[in-house]
Amino acid sequence: MKRGALLAVLPLVFGTATLLTQSPASRPAPSTTPIGTVQVESKGTPSKSDGDLWPSCWAKNDKLYAANGDGKGFSVDGDFADVAVSEITGTPGNLSGATISKGDQVGQIWSGGGYNRKPTGMVCVGDTLYLAVQDLALDFNDVPAATILKSTDHGRTWTWDKSKPMFSDHVFTTIWFADFGRGGALAPDAYVYAYGLDGNWRDSFDDTVADPQSVYLARVPRDEVQNRSAWKFYTGSGWSAKLVDRKPVLTDTRRLYAQTYGTNASNLSVISQGGVTYLPAQKRYVYTSWTEYTFEFYESPTPWGPWKHFLSKDFGGYPWSTSKYGGYAVTIPSKFVQPDGRTMYLQANVCPCGGGGIGTSVYNFNLRKLVLTPSVDTPASNLPGPDNLAASSTGAVAISKSSQSGSLALMNDGSKTGSESDFDDEVKGASWWGYEWPARHKVNNVEFTSGAVSAEGGYFTGRPRVQVRRDGQWVEVGSQTVSPAYPGAASAGANTTYTITFPTQETDGVRVIGLPGGTRSYTTVSELAVRFVAQLADGGFEGTGGGKPAWLFEGTAANGVDRGLGFAHSGANNGWIRCTCTGFSDLYQNVPVVPGTTYTFGSWINASANLPANQGRFGVRNGTTDLASTTFGAGTGYVHHEVTVTVPAGVHELTVYAGFNAPNKDTWIQLDDFTVN
């Protein structure tokens, strides 16, 4: 069992997901709709069955066929076997079936003592079934051989080459197939597509073999699946009959749970035995992988890529509960993809030997709902107002690193008295709470309300930050301010609201993120609201963050922010403009507003002795048209300036500015504490 031996707080993940590859020149990628938001149930619905793994395929006869390891299959009154095949009918929550073959009827063991048979993939070509079976070490830590069986009588009998395995030497020995729906009717061509891992079916805890970090792809004519010489392997630009020529279609070197507090497994690789299902409504392929504590999701427009990681569903370290648990060998049976093309069901199960702490209740063919909402590639159209953009009507999906209860409904229930924790047994370097949308929204204000706080955690160490999602990547927002000031310690308090403001962002996701505090490194939340409001960002020049500043500049003068130099009207910082030049220079900011509303804008400005009277100007404009302004000249200290405007009809953004006409002498102004009311 891998154990972390690290003494410091670590980043959340190590490594990267490498997205490979380009489509072959002869097969351009089809037009596709990327995944926008994802919702995965925290528990599944069991069936009257016994066993694990359960790769499956949907035959032309409309039956689902699935193979399990170490169990009785769907005939729970029968005998145990290390591998069994069942025929299944019904719908999620109302499944029935029967075990139709098992044990020596379904493959053989090639590698001698210390190994048994495990099913890894199944594909239906019409009513012909193919099943990939591997030799798995009894300690689950290496896979030296695999072969593919064939059945022409709906799984009752199987044939295979009994002289040798199709794959050996730990190369391409964990195999699953692309699922193209009923009988493979949605297949794009006359091939069966097979994905393979080297070494092991998942992280090899004792490093007997290298952990799988790459997925490989092969294809074979659909009537020659058992003919090893007919297989061709993807090379990055084409196909080769030589296994040694293969190149990964996906490489992901991330490591999750680098260190845990207890004795749970740690430092886990993320590529594992799973499944690839084609979703015709989205014209998208989804690969479902997993780690000991997470489900991992990837999507692609073609079987060969480019593959993109789009979700980790984190169930936390053991023990789990009957209301929240993950699982392994995650697949999406195409038979249960609903007509809307968005709702489908994940199959995953938990072995009572695995440490999940929930007994045998999940050691069966176990389904949970998965909803994938396609992204909408249109500009944000929401206008400033009081609405909480986390409302369900916006399509918002709550997100977090993990969730102790398995439910994030508390984040938007209107109550600030509850508490949800992301304690998950990891010594983690990041904790976050937020929302994602299928379409872009304008946002500039987040209200984060903490949950319970103790010495073990519940607060951020240092200042929580806002990040937004752009093109699937999380980036930090610039010019963030927090009110009241966040202490970065347990004194942040329980059920206390902190408002984080920042310049307007157009995004399909927002989250509050930071380093979790306490002896068990976790944070809590009781409510999280996201808004797009009429506000001026970073009026005191105190904002932090790595993104673009709130204030923009026009003109020829030098400009910037004095940080901690003692020149501020209040706080530590102030803005400035200075030059020996001519012409008008100013700092300005575009502020969202509501038409017909009257606003009063204010600022504090100090001007040098060389500024002529009335050559400084503070005001508000609509485009290039001044709506209100006031002038100033040289001063001996900060002076407050104020203008009032009523927003014209149809206008949703005004520009506040402050600057001066330079007299070609060394002249400066200092600016601070801009406000809008």
Sequence and secondary structure as in RCSB ss.txt:
>XXXX:A:sequence
MKRGALLAVLPLVFGTATLLTQSPASRPAPSTTPIGTVQVESKGTPSKSDGDLWPSCWAKNDKLYAANGDGKGFS
VDGDFADVAVSEITGTPGNLSGATISKGDQVGQIWSGGGYNRKPTGMVCVGDTLYLAVQDLALDFNDVPAATILK
STDHGRTWTWDKSKPMFSDHVFTTIWFADFGRGGALAPDAYVYAYGLDGNWRDSFDDTVADPQSVYLARVPRDEV
QNRSAWKFYTGSGWSAKLVDRKPVLTDTRRLYAQTYGTNASNLSVISQGGVTYLPAQKRYVYTSWTEYTFEFYES
PTPWGPWKHFLSKDFGGYPWSTSKYGGYAVTIPSKFVQPDGRTMYLQANVCPCGGGGIGTSVYNFNLRKLVLTPS
VDTPASNLPGPDNLAASSTGAVAISKSSQSGSLALMNDGSKTGSESDFDDEVKGASWWGYEWPARHKVNNVEFTS
GAVSAEGGYFTGRPRVQVRRDGQWVEVGSQTVSPAYPGAASAGANTTYTITFPTQETDGVRVIGLPGGTRSYTTV
SELAVRFVAQLADGGFEGTGGGKPAWLFEGTAANGVDRGLGFAHSGANNGWIRCTCTGFSDLYQNVPVVPGTTYT
FGSWINASANLPANQGRFGVRNGTTDLASTTFGAGTGYVHHEVTVTVPAGVHELTVYAGFNAPNKDTWIQLDDFT
VN
>XXXX:A:secstr
       S   S BS EEE     TTS       EEEEEE SS B  S EEEEEEEEE TTS EEEEEEEEEET 
TTS  EEEEEEEEEEETTEEEEEEEEEGGGS   SS TTEEEEEEEEEEETTEEEEEEEEEETTS    EEEEEE
ESSTTSS B  SSS SB TTSS EEEEEE SGGGTT SSSEEEEEEESS SS  TT SS    EEEEEEEETT T
T GGG EEE SSSEES GGG   SEEE  EE S BSSSS  SEE   S EEEEETTTTEEEEEEE SSEEEEEEE
SSTT   EEEEEEE  SS  BTTB   EEEE  GGG  TTSSEEEEEEE  GGGT SSTTTTSS  EEEEEEEE 
B S     SSS  TTSGGGT EEEES  SSS  GGGGSS SS  EE   SB  S EEEEEEEEEEEEEEEEEEE 
   BTTBBSEEEEEEEEEEETTEEEE SSBEEES   SSGGG TT EEEEEEEEEEEEEEEEEEEEBTTTTBBEE
SEEEEE  S  S TTS  B SS  S EEESSSEEEEEESSS  SSSSEEEEEEESSEEEEEEEEEEE  TT EEE
EEEEEEE TTS TT EEEEEEETTEEEEEEEE   SS EEEEEEEE  TT  EEEEEEEEEEESSSEEEEEEEEE
E 
